[in-house]
Amino acid sequence: MIRGNMQSKLPMDREGMATIEERIAHLEAKLKQEKAKKQQVDARKRLAESKAKRTIDTRRKILVGAAILARVEHGEWPRDKLIEMLNAALTRADDRALFGLNEIVADQ
């Protein structure tokens, strides 16, 4: 079956047969195409896995933050301890502004 399909796409010699070199070249081209398809599938798979990991990481961060904020709001964790932790961890001006923290001034 495959042989019939392959021969119909290959140039034929006088006897209606493709030369061995032509068959090899055809198969090598087909192999190259299939390898390219596999690379695309693998790349899509890696992208999907990476996106799923980022989604999980973001969800974890939101849940941890919600748990800490709930404890602070219920008086179970000191607010000044939260502010101290945020002051040490946050470096971007817009992140610091969310919590009323002053911008960090770079030493010159």
C-alpha positions in Angstrom: 0.0 0.0 0.0 2.6 2.6 1.0 4.7 1.6 -1.9 1.9 2.5 -4.3 1.4 5.9 -2.7 5.1 6.6 -2.7 5.5 5.7 -6.3 2.7 7.9 -7.5 4.4 11.0 -6.0 7.9 10.1 -7.3 9.3 10.7 -10.8 9.5 7.4 -12.7 12.2 6.1 -15.0 11.5 4.5 -18.4 10.2 1.3 -16.8 7.8 3.2 -14.5 10.0 2.7 -11.4 11.5 5.4 -9.2 15.2 5.1 -8.7 16.5 4.1 -5.3 18.0 7.5 -4.8 14.7 9.2 -5.6 12.9 6.9 -3.1 15.5 7.7 -0.4 15.2 11.4 -1.1 11.4 11.2 -0.9 11.6 9.3 2.4 14.1 11.7 3.8 11.9 14.7 2.9 8.9 12.9 4.5 11.0 12.2 7.6 12.0 15.9 7.9 8.3 16.9 7.6 7.3 14.5 10.3 10.1 15.6 12.6 9.0 19.2 12.2 5.4 18.2 13.1 6.7 16.4 16.2 8.6 19.5 17.2 5.5 21.7 16.9 3.5 19.2 19.0 6.2 19.1 21.6 6.5 22.9 21.7 2.7 23.2 22.2 2.8 20.6 25.0 5.6 22.5 26.7 3.7 25.8 26.4 0.6 24.2 27.9 2.6 22.7 30.8 4.2 26.1 31.5 0.9 27.9 31.4 -0.6 25.3 33.8 2.4 25.7 36.2 2.0 29.5 36.2 -1.7 29.2 36.8 -1.1 26.9 39.8 1.6 29.2 41.1 -0.6 32.3 40.9 -3.5 30.5 42.6 -1.2 29.4 45.5 0.0 33.0 45.9 -3.5 34.3 46.0 -4.6 31.7 48.6 -1.6 32.4 50.8 -2.2 36.1 50.6 -5.9 35.6 51.4 -5.0 33.5 54.4 -2.6 36.0 55.8 -4.9 38.9 55.2 -7.8 37.0 57.0 -5.6 36.4 60.0 -4.6 40.1 60.1 -8.2 41.2 59.8 -9.3 38.9 62.6 -6.4 40.1 64.8 -4.7 36.8 64.8 -1.6 38.2 63.2 -0.1 41.6 63.9 -0.6 44.2 61.1 2.8 45.7 61.7 4.4 42.3 61.2 2.7 42.1 57.8 3.8 45.7 56.8 7.3 44.9 57.9 7.4 41.7 55.8 5.9 43.6 52.8 8.4 46.4 53.2 11.3 44.0 53.0 9.9 41.9 50.1 8.3 44.5 47.7 10.6 46.5 45.4 8.4 47.8 42.6 6.9 51.2 43.3 3.4 50.3 42.2 3.4 47.2 44.4 4.6 49.2 47.4 2.0 51.9 46.8 -0.8 49.2 47.1 0.2 48.9 50.8 1.0 52.5 51.5 4.7 51.9 51.6 7.2 54.6 50.5 9.2 54.1 47.4 12.7 52.7 47.8 15.3 55.3 47.1 18.4 53.9 45.4 21.7 54.7 47.0 23.9 56.9 44.8 
